């Protein structure tokens, strides 16, 4: 995740996975994912850090047991 800090654009598909991932804050500078953004099998509790994304092919968020409310975080 540290590699995404200060990254504004990602070319290709970006998959965030692994139960050691508990926060998406490192992605707060990300504006665009040219491919699909997949977030699954993590320990995240919120989508904080994704507020600045303006576009992506698809955004798929699934199998994140600690994530209770995903839609409210992006409103």
C-alpha positions in Angstrom: 0.0 0.0 0.0 2.9 2.4 0.7 3.8 2.3 -3.0 0.4 4.0 -3.8 1.1 7.0 -1.6 1.3 10.1 -3.7 0.1 8.1 -6.8 -2.5 10.0 -8.8 -3.0 7.6 -11.7 -2.7 3.8 -12.0 -2.4 2.2 -15.4 -4.1 -1.2 -15.6 -6.1 -3.2 -13.1 -5.4 -2.6 -9.4 -6.2 -5.3 -6.9 -6.0 -4.7 -3.2 -6.2 -7.9 -1.3 -5.0 -9.5 1.9 -6.1 -9.5 5.5 -3.1 -7.5 6.6 -4.6 -4.5 4.8 -6.8 -2.6 7.3 -6.8 0.9 5.8 -7.0 2.5 2.3 -5.7 5.9 3.4 -2.5 5.4 1.3 -4.8 5.7 -1.7 -6.0 9.2 -0.9 -4.0 10.8 -3.7 -5.4 8.3 -6.3 -7.6 10.1 -8.9 -7.8 7.5 -11.7 -7.5 3.8 -12.3 -7.2 3.0 -16.0 -8.4 -0.5 -15.5 -10.5 -2.1 -12.8 -10.2 -1.5 -9.0 -10.7 -4.6 -7.0 -10.7 -4.6 -3.2 -11.3 -8.0 -1.6 -10.4 -10.2 1.3 -9.1 -7.3 3.4 -9.5 -6.2 7.0 -10.7 -2.7 6.1 -13.5 -1.2 8.1 -14.2 1.8 5.8 -13.6 3.1 2.3 -11.8 6.2 3.6 -9.0 7.0 1.2 -11.1 6.5 -1.9 -12.9 9.8 -1.9 -10.8 11.4 -4.6 -11.2 8.7 -7.3 -12.8 10.3 -10.3 -12.8 7.3 -12.6 -12.1 3.6 -13.0 -13.1 0.9 -15.4 -15.1 -0.9 -12.7 -14.9 -0.8 -8.9 -15.4 -4.2 -7.2 -15.5 -4.4 -3.5 -16.3 -7.8 -1.9 -15.4 -10.3 0.9 -14.3 -7.6 3.3 -15.8 -9.0 6.5 -15.1 -5.9 8.6 -16.6 -3.4 6.1 -20.1 -2.8 7.4 -21.3 0.2 5.3 -19.6 0.9 2.0 -22.0 3.2 0.3 -22.2 5.8 3.0 -18.4 6.3 3.0 -18.5 7.6 -0.6 -21.4 10.0 -0.3 
